[in-house]
Amino acid sequence: MNQQTRLQALSAFLKQQRSKIAPESVGLAAGTRRRTPGLRREEVAQLAGVSTTWYTWLEQGRDIRVSSSVLDCVATALQLSVDERKYLFALALETGGQTAPMEGQAQHEISPSLKRILQELRNCPTIITDRRYDIVGWNEAAAHVFLDFERIPADQRNMIRMLFTRKELQRLAVNWEHFTSGFLAIFRAYYGQYVEDDWYERFLEEMKTAHPDFERLWRQSEVKSAPEVLIEFRHAKAGKMLFHLTSLQVQGSADLRCSIYTPAPESSTEFKLRQLMERQ
């Protein structure tokens, strides 16, 4: 992203995080004349030990000098998580740093060992994505629970896009917005990590233009690199299915993510999954 876009993203992030903090939670009086939720700019500045003018300029997205030590104070004042701190530093200091090109089919190949892992996870739907959330690998269980990705052209297998365009995925999750927000939280972490990759800005503009719901969910999205959640699906053939989602980074030169949906042990999900796969 260019400098102006990066600073705008930083501004939006700081405003969002400031709005989440209740004054009482940091020892400040709630007062009766607050027009917006959360802390005021001067209160964040006070908690961070910086001048109100400097913090205001930072939040306005002005091109000012920023140091790691001062950013750390701002991150503490805003009660940021580890992933949110990384995102803040990446946007403010342009420390994402990873800008390797992704053009060409070579970027969409996975190793034989990773293919073997997919096969071994027979009863756990598993999807492998790259840093743009393009699907580069999946197992048979994933094809049965989600959809047959093989029937989708390779250049259209972007998980974020498909969440907004494929009716099968929209009907699958009991709470589609919650399900989608989890993907967007990871996607935002990538967005901060690869701040110099213009592809992200083009993709975001495309999604905002084509899908009104996307802009709202993106604006509200958190920053998480590896959420672990319990997800409830209403499968068209199997009915209610419960999965624990575990998201893992695959070590190596390619920035790949392995998303494993493990059937909840207290449910009949694994039995239903076996039945689905045996019908083929």
PALUM-405419 format. One record per residue (C-alpha): residue in one letter; x, y, z. Coordinates in nm, 2 decimals. Example, Ala and Ser with C-alpha at 12.3 -4.5 7.8 and 13.67 -1.06 7.14 Angstrom:
<sites>
A,1.23,-0.45,0.78
S,1.37,-0.11,0.71
</sites>
This chain:
<sites>
M,0.00,0.00,0.00
N,0.12,0.36,-0.06
Q,0.20,0.59,0.23
Q,-0.13,0.77,0.23
T,-0.33,0.44,0.24
R,-0.10,0.31,0.52
L,-0.16,0.62,0.73
Q,-0.53,0.61,0.67
A,-0.53,0.25,0.79
L,-0.33,0.35,1.10
S,-0.58,0.63,1.17
A,-0.88,0.40,1.14
F,-0.72,0.14,1.36
L,-0.63,0.38,1.64
K,-0.98,0.53,1.64
Q,-1.14,0.18,1.66
Q,-0.92,0.07,1.94
R,-0.98,0.39,2.14
S,-1.35,0.35,2.11
K,-1.34,0.00,2.27
I,-1.20,0.11,2.61
A,-1.44,0.22,2.88
P,-1.31,0.52,3.08
E,-1.39,0.34,3.41
S,-1.17,0.05,3.31
V,-0.86,0.27,3.32
G,-0.96,0.47,3.63
L,-1.12,0.77,3.45
A,-1.46,0.91,3.52
A,-1.72,0.82,3.26
G,-1.88,1.16,3.27
T,-2.20,1.27,3.11
R,-2.09,1.47,2.81
R,-1.92,1.20,2.60
R,-2.05,1.20,2.24
T,-1.87,0.89,2.13
P,-1.79,0.56,2.31
G,-1.45,0.49,2.46
L,-1.16,0.72,2.55
R,-1.09,1.07,2.42
R,-0.77,1.14,2.24
E,-0.63,1.35,2.53
E,-0.70,1.06,2.76
V,-0.51,0.82,2.55
A,-0.22,1.07,2.53
Q,-0.23,1.10,2.91
L,-0.22,0.72,2.96
A,0.06,0.69,2.70
G,0.27,0.97,2.85
V,0.27,1.17,2.52
S,0.14,1.51,2.43
T,-0.22,1.54,2.31
T,-0.10,1.72,1.99
W,0.14,1.44,1.90
Y,-0.12,1.16,1.96
T,-0.38,1.36,1.77
W,-0.15,1.39,1.47
L,-0.07,1.02,1.49
E,-0.44,0.93,1.49
Q,-0.51,1.18,1.21
G,-0.27,0.99,1.00
R,-0.01,1.27,0.96
D,0.34,1.18,0.85
I,0.52,1.24,1.18
R,0.83,1.09,1.34
V,0.74,0.78,1.54
S,0.97,0.57,1.77
S,0.92,0.21,1.88
S,0.94,0.31,2.25
V,0.66,0.57,2.21
L,0.45,0.33,2.01
D,0.49,0.07,2.28
C,0.34,0.32,2.53
V,0.05,0.39,2.29
A,-0.01,0.02,2.25
T,-0.02,-0.03,2.63
A,-0.26,0.26,2.67
L,-0.49,0.11,2.41
Q,-0.46,-0.24,2.58
L,-0.36,-0.40,2.25
S,-0.31,-0.77,2.22
V,0.02,-0.92,2.08
D,-0.13,-0.94,1.73
E,-0.27,-0.59,1.75
R,0.07,-0.45,1.86
K,0.23,-0.61,1.56
Y,-0.03,-0.45,1.34
L,0.02,-0.11,1.49
F,0.40,-0.13,1.45
A,0.37,-0.25,1.09
L,0.15,0.04,0.99
A,0.33,0.31,1.19
L,0.68,0.20,1.12
E,0.63,0.01,0.79
T,0.79,-0.29,0.95
G,0.59,-0.55,0.77
G,0.89,-0.60,0.55
Q,0.77,-0.91,0.37
T,0.70,-0.82,0.01
A,0.80,-1.13,-0.19
P,0.61,-1.15,-0.52
M,0.34,-1.40,-0.56
E,0.30,-1.41,-0.93
G,0.30,-1.75,-1.11
Q,0.17,-2.09,-1.04
A,0.48,-2.19,-0.84
Q,0.33,-1.99,-0.55
H,0.02,-2.22,-0.55
E,0.21,-2.55,-0.50
I,0.24,-2.73,-0.17
S,0.50,-2.98,-0.07
P,0.45,-3.36,-0.09
S,0.48,-3.38,0.29
L,0.20,-3.12,0.33
K,-0.02,-3.31,0.08
R,0.04,-3.63,0.30
I,-0.07,-3.44,0.61
L,-0.39,-3.34,0.43
Q,-0.46,-3.70,0.35
E,-0.39,-3.82,0.70
L,-0.63,-3.57,0.85
R,-0.91,-3.77,0.70
N,-1.18,-3.69,0.96
C,-1.08,-3.33,1.00
P,-1.17,-3.09,0.72
T,-0.85,-2.90,0.64
I,-0.78,-2.61,0.41
I,-0.44,-2.46,0.33
T,-0.43,-2.09,0.22
D,-0.16,-1.85,0.13
R,-0.11,-1.50,0.26
R,-0.38,-1.36,0.03
Y,-0.63,-1.63,0.15
D,-0.62,-1.81,-0.18
I,-0.69,-2.18,-0.13
V,-0.39,-2.38,-0.23
G,-0.48,-2.72,-0.08
W,-0.76,-2.91,0.09
N,-0.86,-3.26,0.18
E,-1.16,-3.47,0.10
A,-1.34,-3.39,0.42
A,-1.32,-3.02,0.35
A,-1.47,-3.08,0.00
H,-1.77,-3.25,0.17
V,-1.82,-3.00,0.45
F,-1.76,-2.67,0.26
L,-1.78,-2.72,-0.12
D,-1.59,-2.90,-0.40
F,-1.31,-2.65,-0.45
E,-1.19,-2.85,-0.75
R,-1.49,-2.72,-0.95
I,-1.39,-2.36,-0.89
P,-1.12,-2.21,-1.12
A,-0.79,-2.17,-0.93
D,-0.79,-1.79,-0.98
Q,-1.13,-1.77,-0.81
R,-1.04,-1.98,-0.50
N,-1.00,-1.69,-0.26
M,-1.17,-1.77,0.07
I,-1.25,-1.41,0.16
R,-1.42,-1.35,-0.18
M,-1.61,-1.68,-0.17
L,-1.75,-1.61,0.18
F,-1.94,-1.32,0.01
T,-2.02,-1.48,-0.32
R,-2.09,-1.85,-0.26
K,-2.44,-1.93,-0.12
E,-2.31,-2.26,0.00
L,-2.08,-2.10,0.25
Q,-2.33,-1.83,0.35
R,-2.58,-2.10,0.44
L,-2.33,-2.33,0.61
A,-2.24,-2.12,0.91
V,-2.51,-2.07,1.17
N,-2.37,-1.73,1.24
W,-2.23,-1.62,0.91
E,-2.11,-1.28,1.03
H,-1.92,-1.43,1.32
F,-1.77,-1.70,1.09
T,-1.66,-1.44,0.84
S,-1.52,-1.20,1.10
G,-1.28,-1.47,1.21
F,-1.13,-1.49,0.86
L,-1.12,-1.11,0.83
A,-0.93,-1.09,1.16
I,-0.66,-1.31,1.01
F,-0.67,-1.13,0.68
R,-0.62,-0.80,0.86
A,-0.31,-0.94,1.03
Y,-0.17,-1.02,0.69
Y,-0.26,-0.67,0.57
G,-0.04,-0.52,0.84
Q,0.24,-0.77,0.78
Y,0.26,-0.70,0.41
V,0.21,-0.33,0.42
E,0.40,-0.27,0.09
D,0.20,-0.52,-0.12
D,-0.04,-0.31,-0.32
W,-0.25,-0.62,-0.40
Y,-0.43,-0.59,-0.06
E,-0.55,-0.24,-0.13
R,-0.68,-0.34,-0.47
F,-0.86,-0.64,-0.33
L,-1.01,-0.44,-0.05
E,-1.15,-0.18,-0.29
E,-1.29,-0.45,-0.51
M,-1.47,-0.62,-0.21
K,-1.60,-0.29,-0.07
T,-1.74,-0.19,-0.41
A,-1.90,-0.53,-0.48
H,-2.03,-0.63,-0.14
P,-2.17,-0.36,0.10
D,-2.15,-0.60,0.40
F,-1.78,-0.64,0.35
E,-1.70,-0.28,0.43
R,-1.89,-0.29,0.75
L,-1.74,-0.62,0.87
W,-1.39,-0.51,0.76
R,-1.42,-0.18,0.96
Q,-1.53,-0.38,1.27
S,-1.28,-0.66,1.23
E,-1.02,-0.74,1.49
V,-0.65,-0.84,1.44
K,-0.58,-1.21,1.52
S,-0.32,-1.44,1.37
A,-0.44,-1.77,1.51
P,-0.79,-1.77,1.66
E,-0.92,-2.10,1.81
V,-1.30,-2.11,1.82
L,-1.59,-2.35,1.82
I,-1.80,-2.32,1.50
E,-2.15,-2.45,1.44
F,-2.25,-2.55,1.09
R,-2.59,-2.64,0.95
H,-2.49,-2.87,0.67
A,-2.74,-2.93,0.39
K,-2.70,-3.31,0.41
A,-2.56,-3.37,0.76
G,-2.75,-3.12,0.97
K,-2.59,-2.97,1.28
M,-2.21,-3.01,1.29
L,-1.97,-2.87,1.55
F,-1.60,-2.81,1.49
H,-1.31,-2.67,1.68
L,-1.10,-2.45,1.44
T,-0.73,-2.45,1.49
S,-0.52,-2.23,1.26
L,-0.15,-2.30,1.22
Q,0.13,-2.13,1.03
V,0.32,-2.36,0.80
Q,0.70,-2.31,0.84
G,0.89,-2.25,0.52
S,0.96,-2.00,0.25
A,0.59,-1.97,0.15
D,0.36,-1.80,0.40
L,0.09,-2.07,0.43
R,-0.18,-2.13,0.68
C,-0.33,-2.47,0.77
S,-0.69,-2.44,0.90
I,-0.80,-2.76,1.07
Y,-1.16,-2.82,1.17
T,-1.17,-3.09,1.44
P,-1.51,-3.25,1.51
A,-1.62,-3.16,1.86
P,-1.58,-3.47,2.07
E,-1.90,-3.42,2.26
S,-2.10,-3.41,1.94
S,-2.20,-3.66,1.66
T,-2.01,-3.45,1.41
E,-1.74,-3.71,1.33
F,-2.00,-3.98,1.27
K,-2.20,-3.75,1.04
L,-1.88,-3.66,0.85
R,-1.80,-4.03,0.80
Q,-2.14,-4.09,0.66
L,-2.11,-3.80,0.42
M,-1.78,-3.93,0.29
E,-1.90,-4.29,0.26
R,-2.19,-4.18,0.04
Q,-1.95,-4.09,-0.25
</sites>
